[in-house]
Amino acid sequence: MLKRVVDVSKWQGTIPWPKFLDAALAGVYIKSSEGLAVDPEYSINLLQCRQVAMLPGAYHFLRPEVDPIKQAQLLFNMAPRMDTDMPPAVDVELDMRDGLDQWLKLTSPQERLDVVHAFCQAVASLFGRMPRVYISAIFVASHLPKNHGLGIYPLWVAAYPFREAQSCNFVPTWNPAWLPVGWQDWEMWQYGQIKLPGVGIVDASLLKDPDPKPAAGRPS
């Protein structure tokens, strides 16, 4: 059964959290950090998410020029860790806000992969559960080795078939061509944006498993 999850950050500004209850969401991923910087709206967003009894999760925007172990520790310090919370997630994508993206300054696919692996391994060790990896097929094909080995982590795939925001109850159709090499299936799919009444436009994903579980053999 597919459930809908949205993700938010400082870019949404002040969020009217009670309005999310009308959208029948399975949960909300909240941006906690980027590099070694904390999202300024994270603490209040997490508090208010809990106040309206919604399921939270934290995601970190991975910066390749910053020590991945320190970034993993920051996410661990910030993220909610109740057994029922969604697992931590890492956002792996190009960021052209500062000109040439830092991922492109790394000269080899293996160097880029080393950053992602180091971060994910540290997160798995700290949390005792595997992080969801937010990534696109294009990023994997263009910037990582073919045998990257990241398929051990649950996939939050980025694939946007629609340019315009859809209604909150819209259910898109998946195209297998959007699956990145190295994964057999996705756990979450960010398919674009939706319009939430009283909230505005937010990024939306479909979640296949509405009850994420800790990694086998690790404490929760």
N, CA, C and O of each residue as an XYZ file, in Angstrom:
880
protein
N       0.843     -1.198      0.000
C       0.000      0.000      0.000
C       0.877      1.245      0.000
O       1.826      1.346      0.777
N       0.557      2.177     -0.862
C       1.334      3.402     -0.969
C       0.789      4.478     -0.036
O      -0.419      4.697      0.050
N       1.700      5.138      0.652
C       1.362      6.258      1.511
C       2.108      7.493      1.018
O       3.123      7.376      0.331
N       1.610      8.664      1.366
C       2.247      9.903      0.908
C       3.047     10.531      2.054
O       2.592     10.595      3.196
N       4.245     10.987      1.712
C       5.135     11.684      2.640
C       5.552     12.985      1.982
O       5.781     13.018      0.773
N       5.655     14.055      2.755
C       6.168     15.318      2.221
C       7.463     15.654      2.941
O       7.745     15.116      4.012
N       8.251     16.548      2.347
C       9.465     17.009      3.021
C       9.493     18.524      3.024
O       9.048     19.177      2.080
N      10.030     19.072      4.116
C      10.021     20.518      4.332
C      11.385     20.970      4.834
O      12.192     20.171      5.309
N      11.616     22.267      4.717
C      12.861     22.872      5.191
C      12.591     24.349      5.452
O      11.440     24.784      5.494
N      13.655     25.105      5.624
C      13.518     26.539      5.875
C      12.808     27.259      4.736
O      12.240     28.334      4.930
N      12.843     26.662      3.547
C      12.258     27.329      2.383
C      10.741     27.420      2.478
O      10.130     28.230      1.781
N      10.121     26.602      3.328
C       8.669     26.711      3.527
C       8.307     27.811      4.521
O       7.136     28.167      4.651
N       9.302     28.352      5.220
C       9.023     29.392      6.206
C       8.208     28.831      7.369
O       8.401     27.686      7.778
N       7.293     29.650      7.899
C       6.440     29.206      9.001
C       5.356     28.283      8.465
O       4.580     28.669      7.590
N       5.306     27.071      8.988
C       4.396     26.040      8.473
C       3.175     25.904      9.384
O       3.333     25.743     10.594
N       1.971     25.966      8.834
C       0.767     25.712      9.626
C       0.546     24.214      9.813
O      -0.247     23.609      9.092
N       1.231     23.622     10.760
C       1.268     22.167     10.905
C      -0.096     21.499     11.040
O      -0.279     20.421     10.474
N      -1.059     22.067     11.751
C      -2.365     21.388     11.839
C      -3.012     21.131     10.478
O      -3.813     20.208     10.334
N      -2.662     21.951      9.479
C      -3.234     21.766      8.142
C      -2.766     20.458      7.504
O      -3.459     19.889      6.660
N      -1.580     19.983      7.915
C      -1.082     18.725      7.374
C      -1.991     17.550      7.722
O      -2.031     16.552      7.003
N      -2.717     17.675      8.827
C      -3.583     16.581      9.258
C      -4.703     16.310      8.261
O      -5.222     15.195      8.199
N      -5.074     17.310      7.488
C      -6.147     17.145      6.501
C      -5.679     16.388      5.263
O      -6.500     15.973      4.445
N      -4.373     16.206      5.118
C      -3.829     15.613      3.888
C      -3.587     14.117      3.992
O      -3.126     13.505      3.028
N      -3.885     13.516      5.129
C      -3.718     12.061      5.322
C      -2.308     11.616      4.962
O      -2.132     10.680      4.181
N      -1.310     12.276      5.523
C       0.086     11.963      5.236
C       0.586     10.855      6.155
O       0.150     10.735      7.299
N       1.513     10.042      5.632
C       2.132      9.005      6.451
C       3.239      9.583      7.323
O       3.601      8.992      8.340
N       3.780     10.736      6.931
C       4.842     11.350      7.704
C       5.431     12.549      6.983
O       5.055     12.871      5.855
N       6.362     13.199      7.661
C       7.014     14.385      7.109
C       8.518     14.284      7.347
O       8.966     14.140      8.484
N       9.287     14.359      6.275
C      10.732     14.472      6.416
C      11.091     15.946      6.557
O      10.676     16.786      5.758
N      11.877     16.239      7.599
C      12.254     17.614      7.913
C      13.756     17.756      7.704
O      14.537     16.965      8.234
N      14.158     18.748      6.943
C      15.593     18.969      6.754
C      16.206     19.388      8.072
O      15.789     20.371      8.685
N      17.216     18.619      8.505
C      17.879     18.932      9.769
C      19.156     19.731      9.565
O      19.510     20.584     10.379
N      19.842     19.441      8.461
C      21.188     19.987      8.350
C      21.719     19.874      6.927
O      21.188     19.149      6.086
N      22.792     20.625      6.699
C      23.502     20.611      5.414
C      24.967     20.877      5.691
O      25.309     21.913      6.261
N      25.841     19.956      5.297
C      27.233     20.105      5.684
C      27.331     20.042      7.199
O      26.952     19.044      7.812
N      27.845     21.115      7.803
C      27.894     21.206      9.265
C      26.984     22.313      9.783
O      27.153     22.785     10.907
N      26.019     22.728      8.966
C      25.073     23.783      9.341
C      23.697     23.186      9.614
O      23.237     22.309      8.883
N      23.055     23.658     10.653
C      21.715     23.204     11.020
C      20.679     24.068     10.318
O      20.812     25.291     10.280
N      19.641     23.436      9.758
C      18.547     24.197      9.155
C      17.880     25.041     10.249
O      17.481     24.499     11.279
N      17.752     26.358     10.042
C      17.241     27.229     11.112
C      15.809     26.933     11.547
O      15.408     27.325     12.643
N      15.032     26.248     10.709
C      13.649     25.940     11.068
C      13.486     24.521     11.609
O      12.374     24.106     11.932
N      14.589     23.776     11.710
C      14.457     22.360     12.044
C      13.835     22.119     13.425
O      12.883     21.348     13.545
N      14.350     22.753     14.437
C      13.888     22.481     15.797
C      12.403     22.787     15.968
O      11.663     21.993     16.548
N      11.977     23.927     15.467
C      10.558     24.281     15.609
C       9.694     23.375     14.748
O       8.588     23.013     15.150
N      10.184     23.001     13.565
C       9.410     22.093     12.715
C       9.246     20.720     13.376
O       8.161     20.139     13.341
N      10.308     20.210     13.967
C      10.220     18.910     14.633
C       9.266     18.977     15.824
O       8.442     18.082     16.015
N       9.378     20.028     16.616
C       8.499     20.187     17.778
C       7.038     20.232     17.360
O       6.198     19.546     17.942
N       6.738     21.039     16.351
C       5.342     21.194     15.946
C       4.827     19.962     15.210
O       3.634     19.660     15.263
N       5.716     19.253     14.528
C       5.328     17.995     13.897
C       4.858     17.007     14.970
O       3.842     16.333     14.797
N       5.594     16.926     16.063
C       5.200     16.030     17.151
C       3.919     16.514     17.833
O       3.091     15.708     18.255
N       3.767     17.811     17.936
C       2.586     18.357     18.610
C       1.291     17.991     17.899
O       0.246     17.850     18.534
N       1.362     17.836     16.567
C       0.155     17.434     15.833
C       0.146     15.925     15.588
O      -0.644     15.417     14.792
N       1.046     15.212     16.292
C       1.084     13.742     16.264
C       1.341     13.177     14.871
O       0.765     12.159     14.485
N       2.214     13.852     14.119
C       2.615     13.329     12.824
C       3.968     12.629     12.943
O       4.778     12.965     13.807
N       4.198     11.661     12.074
C       5.424     10.880     12.098
C       6.558     11.683     11.466
O       6.468     12.037     10.290
N       7.635     11.986     12.222
C       8.730     12.769     11.642
C       9.893     11.901     11.181
O      10.034     10.743     11.573
N      10.701     12.494     10.351
C      11.984     11.932      9.969
C      12.900     13.100      9.656
O      12.423     14.185      9.325
N      14.197     12.900      9.755
C      15.151     13.969      9.465
C      15.994     13.589      8.254
O      16.396     12.437      8.095
N      16.256     14.587      7.396
C      17.172     14.337      6.282
C      18.302     15.355      6.297
O      18.135     16.496      6.727
N      19.449     14.910      5.818
C      20.658     15.722      5.792
C      21.107     15.904      4.349
O      21.165     14.940      3.586
N      21.421     17.133      3.978
C      21.946     17.431      2.644
C      23.460     17.251      2.684
O      24.171     18.031      3.316
N      23.942     16.213      2.003
C      25.352     15.840      2.069
C      26.209     16.771      1.227
O      25.947     16.983      0.043
N      27.236     17.323      1.861
C      28.193     18.192      1.167
C      29.519     17.436      1.031
O      30.109     17.068      2.047
N      30.000     17.194     -0.183
C      31.192     16.361     -0.377
C      32.488     17.011      0.080
O      33.488     16.318      0.270
N      32.492     18.335      0.262
C      33.717     19.018      0.671
C      33.893     19.026      2.190
O      34.895     19.528      2.698
N      32.918     18.469      2.914
C      32.950     18.456      4.382
C      33.114     17.016      4.857
O      32.576     16.092      4.248
N      33.850     16.829      5.933
C      34.090     15.497      6.499
C      32.767     14.741      6.662
O      31.905     15.188      7.418
N      32.584     13.606      5.970
C      31.309     12.886      6.044
C      31.018     12.307      7.426
O      29.853     12.153      7.793
N      32.052     11.985      8.195
C      31.841     11.447      9.537
C      31.271     12.540     10.454
O      30.366     12.281     11.247
N      31.799     13.744     10.339
C      31.275     14.858     11.134
C      29.838     15.179     10.730
O      29.014     15.538     11.573
N      29.542     15.048      9.437
C      28.170     15.295      8.987
C      27.220     14.237      9.546
O      26.101     14.555      9.949
N      27.663     12.987      9.570
C      26.838     11.917     10.125
C      26.584     12.143     11.611
O      25.478     11.906     12.096
N      27.596     12.595     12.329
C      27.434     12.862     13.757
C      26.449     13.997     13.987
O      25.659     13.950     14.930
N      26.489     15.018     13.132
C      25.543     16.122     13.253
C      24.116     15.631     13.042
O      23.217     15.997     13.798
N      23.905     14.813     12.029
C      22.565     14.262     11.801
C      22.116     13.451     13.004
O      20.963     13.548     13.423
N      23.017     12.654     13.564
C      22.672     11.851     14.734
C      22.275     12.739     15.911
O      21.339     12.424     16.646
N      22.984     13.838     16.083
C      22.680     14.752     17.182
C      21.323     15.425     17.016
O      20.672     15.775     18.000
N      20.898     15.607     15.758
C      19.688     16.377     15.480
C      18.445     15.523     15.283
O      17.343     15.956     15.621
N      18.598     14.338     14.752
C      17.452     13.578     14.248
C      16.621     12.968     15.374
O      17.155     12.613     16.425
N      15.295     12.845     15.148
C      14.437     12.131     16.103
C      14.789     10.648     16.094
O      15.094     10.080     15.045
N      14.744     10.021     17.279
C      15.192      8.631     17.345
C      14.217      7.733     18.099
O      14.635      6.733     18.684
N      12.937      8.064     18.098
C      11.958      7.133     18.640
C      11.821      5.947     17.686
O      12.017      6.090     16.479
N      11.484      4.778     18.230
C      11.396      3.572     17.409
C      10.437      3.731     16.245
O      10.636      3.138     15.185
N       9.390      4.534     16.440
C       8.364      4.678     15.411
C       8.685      5.751     14.385
O       7.981      5.866     13.382
N       9.736      6.547     14.611
C      10.080      7.606     13.671
C      10.617      7.018     12.369
O      11.134      5.901     12.345
N      10.487      7.778     11.297
C      11.066      7.345     10.037
C      12.591      7.343     10.151
O      13.153      8.120     10.923
N      13.263      6.478      9.391
C      14.728      6.402      9.485
C      15.373      7.681      8.956
O      14.760      8.406      8.173
N      16.608      7.962      9.380
C      17.309      9.132      8.850
C      17.506      8.982      7.346
O      17.542      7.872      6.817
N      17.632     10.109      6.677
C      17.809     10.091      5.224
C      18.930     11.041      4.830
O      19.204     12.023      5.520
N      19.571     10.732      3.708
C      20.633     11.581      3.180
C      20.261     12.006      1.768
O      19.846     11.191      0.944
N      20.416     13.287      1.507
C      20.109     13.884      0.209
C      21.411     13.997     -0.581
O      22.308     14.756     -0.215
N      21.500     13.227     -1.674
C      22.698     13.233     -2.522
C      22.305     13.785     -3.885
O      21.657     13.099     -4.675
N      22.693     15.005     -4.152
C      22.335     15.643     -5.420
C      23.267     16.809     -5.693
O      23.956     17.299     -4.799
N      23.275     17.243     -6.941
C      24.054     18.415     -7.305
C      23.402     19.666     -6.739
O      22.183     19.735     -6.585
N      24.229     20.649     -6.433
C      23.749     21.925     -5.910
C      24.536     23.026     -6.602
O      25.705     23.260     -6.297
N      23.875     23.701     -7.541
C      24.563     24.708     -8.344
C      24.388     26.129     -7.807
O      24.652     27.100     -8.516
N      23.944     26.247     -6.554
C      23.718     27.583     -5.999
C      25.005     28.400     -5.917
O      24.978     29.626     -6.031
N      26.137     27.710     -5.718
C      27.416     28.406     -5.570
C      28.290     28.288     -6.806
O      29.515     28.357     -6.713
N      27.665     28.111     -7.966
C      28.435     27.938     -9.182
C      28.706     26.462     -9.432
O      27.776     25.656     -9.429
N      29.961     26.099     -9.648
C      30.324     24.714     -9.906
C      30.048     23.875     -8.668
O      30.547     24.171     -7.582
N      29.257     22.835     -8.836
C      28.902     21.993     -7.710
C      30.133     21.301     -7.123
O      31.053     20.915     -7.843
N      30.121     21.154     -5.783
C      31.258     20.546     -5.105
C      31.462     19.085     -5.517
O      32.592     18.598     -5.525
N      30.371     18.381     -5.859
C      30.525     16.998     -6.317
C      31.365     16.939     -7.584
O      32.133     15.997     -7.779
N      31.223     17.944     -8.447
C      31.944     17.953     -9.711
C      33.414     18.317     -9.536
O      34.224     18.092    -10.435
N      33.760     18.883     -8.375
C      35.159     19.204     -8.104
C      35.956     17.966     -7.712
O      37.186     17.962     -7.767
N      35.240     16.913     -7.313
C      35.916     15.642     -7.075
C      36.152     14.999     -8.435
O      35.227     14.877     -9.237
N      37.378     14.591     -8.693
C      37.766     14.253    -10.070
C      37.369     12.856    -10.511
O      37.425     12.568    -11.706
N      36.975     11.983     -9.610
C      36.646     10.625    -10.023
C      35.350     10.148     -9.382
O      35.010     10.571     -8.278
N      34.623      9.264    -10.073
C      33.416      8.672     -9.479
C      33.704      7.966     -8.155
O      32.867      7.984     -7.253
N      34.877      7.345     -8.028
C      35.205      6.637     -6.792
C      35.335      7.602     -5.618
O      34.912      7.277     -4.508
N      35.910      8.781     -5.840
C      36.012      9.777     -4.775
C      34.627     10.176     -4.275
O      34.413     10.306     -3.070
N      33.693     10.367     -5.193
C      32.330     10.736     -4.806
C      31.680      9.605     -4.015
O      31.031      9.830     -2.993
N      31.869      8.389     -4.511
C      31.293      7.237     -3.835
C      31.859      7.085     -2.424
O      31.125      6.742     -1.498
N      33.146      7.334     -2.255
C      33.759      7.207     -0.936
C      33.082      8.118      0.079
O      32.912      7.741      1.238
N      32.696      9.315     -0.354
C      32.016     10.255      0.540
C      30.658      9.694      0.960
O      30.318      9.693      2.143
N      29.892      9.223     -0.010
C      28.553      8.709      0.283
C      28.629      7.473      1.177
O      27.881      7.353      2.147
N      29.531      6.564      0.845
C      29.683      5.343      1.638
C      30.095      5.668      3.074
O      29.543      5.109      4.021
N      31.057      6.565      3.235
C      31.530      6.907      4.579
C      30.403      7.485      5.412
O      30.247      7.148      6.586
N      29.615      8.360      4.793
C      28.495      8.963      5.522
C      27.461      7.907      5.897
O      27.034      7.841      7.050
N      27.061      7.094      4.949
C      26.003      6.108      5.195
C      26.440      5.062      6.209
O      25.649      4.652      7.059
N      27.691      4.628      6.126
C      28.191      3.659      7.085
C      28.220      4.238      8.493
O      27.892      3.548      9.458
N      28.608      5.491      8.610
C      28.637      6.142      9.920
C      27.228      6.303     10.478
O      26.997      6.079     11.666
N      26.285      6.691      9.620
C      24.893      6.848     10.063
C      24.322      5.514     10.523
O      23.668      5.444     11.564
N      24.564      4.457      9.756
C      24.061      3.133     10.129
C      24.629      2.696     11.473
O      23.919      2.098     12.282
N      25.893      2.989     11.716
C      26.513      2.627     12.977
C      25.954      3.434     14.137
O      25.692      2.887     15.209
N      25.770      4.735     13.928
C      25.286      5.608     14.993
C      23.831      5.327     15.352
O      23.481      5.256     16.530
N      22.992      5.169     14.343
C      21.551      5.025     14.567
C      21.132      3.579     14.810
O      20.102      3.321     15.432
N      21.932      2.641     14.320
C      21.498      1.262     14.376
C      20.419      0.942     13.378
O      19.692     -0.038     13.543
N      20.300      1.742     12.353
C      19.361      1.489     11.267
C      19.907      2.130      9.997
O      20.654      3.108     10.044
N      19.521      1.560      8.868
C      20.059      2.018      7.586
C      19.407      3.334      7.163
O      18.191      3.485      7.286
N      20.192      4.279      6.671
C      19.605      5.522      6.177
C      18.960      5.331      4.811
O      19.414      4.515      4.010
N      17.920      6.076      4.557
C      17.375      6.160      3.202
C      18.270      7.084      2.383
O      18.686      8.142      2.856
N      18.555      6.677      1.166
C      19.408      7.467      0.280
C      18.536      8.106     -0.791
O      17.953      7.424     -1.633
N      18.462      9.439     -0.737
C      17.730     10.207     -1.746
C      18.688     10.512     -2.886
O      19.693     11.197     -2.695
N      18.372      9.996     -4.084
C      19.294     10.119     -5.206
C      18.519      9.860     -6.495
O      17.463      9.228     -6.468
N      19.028     10.337     -7.602
C      18.374     10.141     -8.899
C      19.170      9.193     -9.776
O      20.366      8.993     -9.566
N      18.507      8.619    -10.746
C      19.185      7.743    -11.702
C      20.252      8.505    -12.477
O      21.303      7.951    -12.798
N      19.987      9.767    -12.776
C      20.952     10.571    -13.525
C      22.220     10.793    -12.716
O      23.325     10.692    -13.249
N      22.064     11.097    -11.427
C      23.249     11.313    -10.591
C      24.077     10.034    -10.523
O      25.298     10.070    -10.674
N      23.409      8.906    -10.294
C      24.123      7.637    -10.191
C      24.870      7.324    -11.482
O      26.039      6.940    -11.446
N      24.200      7.486    -12.624
C      24.806      7.144    -13.911
C      25.941      8.099    -14.294
O      26.916      7.694    -14.927
N      25.806      9.355    -13.909
C      26.759     10.377    -14.361
C      27.932     10.579    -13.412
O      29.002     11.008    -13.843
N      27.750     10.279    -12.122
C      28.757     10.705    -11.147
C      29.290      9.607    -10.229
O      30.193      9.868     -9.433
N      28.755      8.380    -10.316
C      29.220      7.307     -9.450
C      29.687      6.115    -10.286
O      29.288      5.984    -11.443
N      30.524      5.248     -9.722
C      30.920      4.032    -10.447
C      29.712      3.133    -10.679
O      28.730      3.197     -9.940
N      29.791      2.296    -11.707
C      28.678      1.395    -11.999
C      28.436      0.424    -10.850
O      27.287      0.164    -10.492
N      29.490     -0.107    -10.278
C      29.365     -1.047     -9.164
C      29.541     -0.289     -7.846
O      30.522     -0.483     -7.128
N      28.576      0.570     -7.547
C      28.729      1.465     -6.390
C      28.402      0.806     -5.054
O      28.901      1.252     -4.021
N      27.589     -0.229     -5.041
C      27.296     -0.931     -3.803
C      26.340     -0.229     -2.867
O      26.159     -0.675     -1.735
N      25.722      0.858     -3.304
C      24.800      1.591     -2.435
C      23.425      0.929     -2.348
O      22.571      1.356     -1.571
N      23.221     -0.104     -3.142
C      21.924     -0.774     -3.151
C      21.572     -1.464     -1.840
O      20.443     -1.928     -1.678
N      22.511     -1.543     -0.902
C      22.204     -2.109      0.414
C      21.351     -1.150      1.237
O      20.735     -1.550      2.225
N      21.315      0.131      0.822
C      20.544      1.129      1.560
C      19.174      1.330      0.906
O      19.060      1.283     -0.319
N      18.145      1.551      1.708
C      16.820      1.816      1.146
C      16.859      3.044      0.232
O      17.482      4.057      0.551
N      16.185      2.928     -0.900
C      16.238      3.983     -1.911
C      15.047      4.938     -1.804
O      13.887      4.526     -1.770
N      15.380      6.226     -1.751
C      14.397      7.312     -1.895
C      14.738      7.953     -3.235
O      15.590      8.838     -3.309
N      14.083      7.514     -4.268
C      14.466      7.917     -5.611
C      13.827      9.251     -5.993
O      12.658      9.509     -5.703
N      14.618     10.080     -6.644
C      14.135     11.366     -7.152
C      13.864     11.229     -8.646
O      14.781     11.019     -9.439
N      12.606     11.350     -9.012
C      12.215     11.272    -10.429
C      10.938     12.074    -10.596
O       9.905     11.733    -10.021
N      11.007     13.139    -11.383
C       9.904     14.092    -11.452
C       9.274     14.102    -12.841
O       9.784     14.771    -13.739
N       8.178     13.376    -13.034
C       7.537     13.363    -14.349
C       6.655     14.578    -14.619
O       6.159     14.755    -15.731
N       6.459     15.419    -13.590
C       5.539     16.551    -13.747
C       6.239     17.848    -13.375
O       6.935     17.918    -12.362
N       6.057     18.857    -14.184
C       6.659     20.154    -13.910
C       5.783     21.006    -13.003
O       6.290     21.859    -12.275
N       4.482     20.785    -13.040
C       3.566     21.584    -12.239
C       3.122     20.814    -11.007
O       3.058     19.584    -11.024
N       2.812     21.544     -9.933
C       2.348     20.913     -8.708
C       0.990     20.249     -8.934
O       0.123     20.793     -9.618
N       0.826     19.068     -8.347
C      -0.399     18.296     -8.498
C      -1.278     18.444     -7.252
O      -0.850     18.996     -6.238
N      -2.494     17.948     -7.344
C      -3.383     17.963     -6.185
C      -2.849     16.995     -5.135
O      -2.079     16.088     -5.452
N      -3.263     17.192     -3.884
C      -2.681     16.410     -2.802
C      -3.070     14.938     -2.853
O      -2.383     14.110     -2.255
N      -4.150     14.585     -3.548
C      -4.570     13.179     -3.611
C      -4.202     12.512     -4.939
O      -4.653     11.401     -5.220
N      -3.388     13.181     -5.752
C      -2.971     12.631     -7.039
C      -2.000     11.475     -6.830
O      -1.088     11.576     -6.009
N      -2.185     10.379     -7.566
C      -1.288      9.228     -7.491
C      -0.631      9.041     -8.856
O      -1.312      8.672     -9.813
N       0.671      9.284     -8.970
C       1.371      9.166    -10.263
C       1.651      7.708    -10.619
O       1.479      6.806     -9.800
N       2.083      7.503    -11.850
C       2.433      6.169    -12.332
C       3.947      6.046    -12.452
O       4.597      6.890    -13.069
N       4.500      5.004    -11.866
C       5.939      4.784    -11.867
C       6.407      4.234    -13.210
O       5.724      3.424    -13.837
N       7.579      4.686    -13.638
C       8.240      4.177    -14.834
C       9.531      3.480    -14.409
O      10.401      4.138    -13.838
N       9.695      2.191    -14.657
C      10.897      1.470    -14.221
C      12.203      2.070    -14.745
O      13.265      1.829    -14.171
N      12.135      2.839    -15.816
C      13.344      3.459    -16.356
C      13.944      4.481    -15.394
O      15.102      4.871    -15.545
N      13.168      4.913    -14.415
C      13.649      5.910    -13.457
C      14.441      5.291    -12.308
O      15.000      6.021    -11.489
N      14.500      3.970    -12.230
C      15.193      3.312    -11.130
C      16.706      3.395    -11.350
O      17.194      2.982    -12.402
N      17.448      3.916    -10.385
C      18.903      3.990    -10.542
C      19.545      2.605    -10.611
O      19.069      1.657     -9.985
N      20.618      2.502    -11.371
C      21.391      1.265    -11.443
C      21.920      0.929    -10.053
O      22.437      1.795     -9.347
N      21.784     -0.338     -9.671
C      22.298     -0.774     -8.383
C      21.225     -1.070     -7.356
O      21.516     -1.635     -6.301
N      19.986     -0.696     -7.648
C      18.856     -1.000     -6.781
C      17.857     -1.885     -7.514
O      17.685     -1.774     -8.728
N      17.201     -2.764     -6.765
C      16.168     -3.618     -7.323
C      14.793     -2.960     -7.269
O      13.907     -3.282     -8.060
N      14.628     -2.036     -6.328
C      13.330     -1.397     -6.150
C      13.525     -0.158     -5.287
O      14.589      0.043     -4.701
N      12.490      0.667     -5.214
C      12.546      1.851     -4.354
C      11.634      1.664     -3.143
O      10.649      0.926     -3.183
N      11.996      2.350     -2.082
C      11.166      2.375     -0.884
C      10.333      3.641     -0.847
O       9.176      3.630     -0.426
N      10.946      4.747     -1.299
C      10.220      6.015     -1.452
C      10.530      6.596     -2.818
O      11.619      6.416     -3.362
N       9.546      7.297     -3.355
C       9.706      7.952     -4.659
C       9.223      9.389     -4.551
O       8.035      9.643     -4.352
N      10.156     10.327     -4.683
C       9.754     11.736     -4.745
C       9.399     12.053     -6.191
O      10.266     12.092     -7.064
N       8.125     12.276     -6.427
C       7.645     12.414     -7.796
C       7.377     13.854     -8.210
O       7.058     14.108     -9.371
N       7.500     14.795     -7.289
C       7.266     16.189     -7.651
C       6.701     16.966     -6.482
O       7.032     16.710     -5.324
N       5.842     17.919     -6.804
C       5.253     18.775     -5.776
C       3.739     18.640     -5.782
O       3.123     18.310     -6.795
N       3.153     18.908     -4.601
C       1.701     18.904     -4.480
C       1.247     20.198     -3.812
O       2.012     20.872     -3.123
N      -0.012     20.515     -4.040
C      -0.618     21.686     -3.413
C      -1.429     21.232     -2.208
O      -2.415     20.507     -2.349
N      -1.011     21.660     -1.032
C      -1.748     21.326      0.184
C      -2.573     22.529      0.607
O      -2.008     23.593      0.862
N      -3.894     22.396      0.689
C      -4.749     23.504      1.110
C      -4.314     24.077      2.457
O      -4.133     23.339      3.426
N      -4.152     25.380      2.508
C      -3.752     26.034      3.736
C      -2.271     25.994      4.015
O      -1.802     26.628      4.960
N      -1.509     25.248      3.195
C      -0.065     25.117      3.392
C       0.697     25.710      2.218
O       1.612     26.511      2.404
N       0.316     25.313      1.008
C       1.014     25.751     -0.191
C       1.628     24.577     -0.917
O       1.122     23.458     -0.838
N       2.714     24.825     -1.624
C       3.356     23.802     -2.444
C       4.526     23.174     -1.674
O       5.397     23.871     -1.155
N       4.517     21.846     -1.616
C       5.592     21.106     -0.941
C       6.001     19.923     -1.804
O       5.221     19.437     -2.624
N       7.240     19.462     -1.609
C       7.713     18.254     -2.294
C       6.999     17.036     -1.731
O       6.784     16.935     -0.523
N       6.635     16.116     -2.609
C       5.858     14.949     -2.181
C       6.500     13.660     -2.671
O       7.101     13.614     -3.745
N       6.362     12.621     -1.868
C       6.882     11.290     -2.191
C       5.833     10.243     -1.869
O       4.935     10.468     -1.058
N       5.960      9.098     -2.518
C       5.170      7.931     -2.169
C       6.058      6.962     -1.395
O       7.217      6.748     -1.750
N       5.504      6.384     -0.340
C       6.211      5.457      0.526
C       5.563      4.086      0.429
O       4.356      3.944      0.620
N       6.375      3.080      0.131
C       5.827      1.729      0.010
C       5.604      1.069      1.367
O       4.641      0.323      1.547
N       6.480      1.338      2.307
C       6.352      0.717      3.623
C       6.034      1.795      4.652
O       6.932      2.550      5.025
N       4.812      1.898      5.120
C       4.442      2.967      6.049
C       4.945      2.740      7.459
O       4.756      3.595      8.325
N       5.590      1.593      7.712
C       6.055      1.276      9.066
C       7.505      0.851      9.020
O       7.803     -0.331      9.188
N       8.445      1.815      8.788
C       9.859      1.466      8.652
C      10.372      0.755      9.895
O       9.981      1.081     11.016
N      11.244     -0.211      9.688
C      11.771     -0.993     10.794
C      13.277     -0.822     10.864
O      13.917     -0.549      9.848
N      13.862     -0.982     12.076
C      15.318     -0.901     12.196
C      15.989     -1.998     11.376
O      15.386     -3.028     11.075
N      17.249     -1.754     11.023
C      18.014     -2.752     10.278
C      18.153     -4.016     11.123
O      18.295     -3.935     12.343
N      18.114     -5.181     10.479
C      18.204     -6.455     11.186
C      19.528     -6.548     11.949
O      20.591     -6.194     11.439
N      19.424     -7.036     13.184
C      20.614     -7.254     13.970
C      21.145     -6.012     14.641
O      22.198     -6.076     15.276
N      20.460     -4.871     14.531
C      20.933     -3.638     15.155
C      19.880     -3.166     16.151
O      18.686     -3.355     15.920
N      20.305     -2.557     17.253
C      19.351     -2.038     18.229
C      18.654     -0.819     17.683
O      19.236     -0.081     16.888
N      17.422     -0.588     18.090
C      16.669      0.590     17.657
C      16.858      1.715     18.648
O      16.304      2.799     18.464
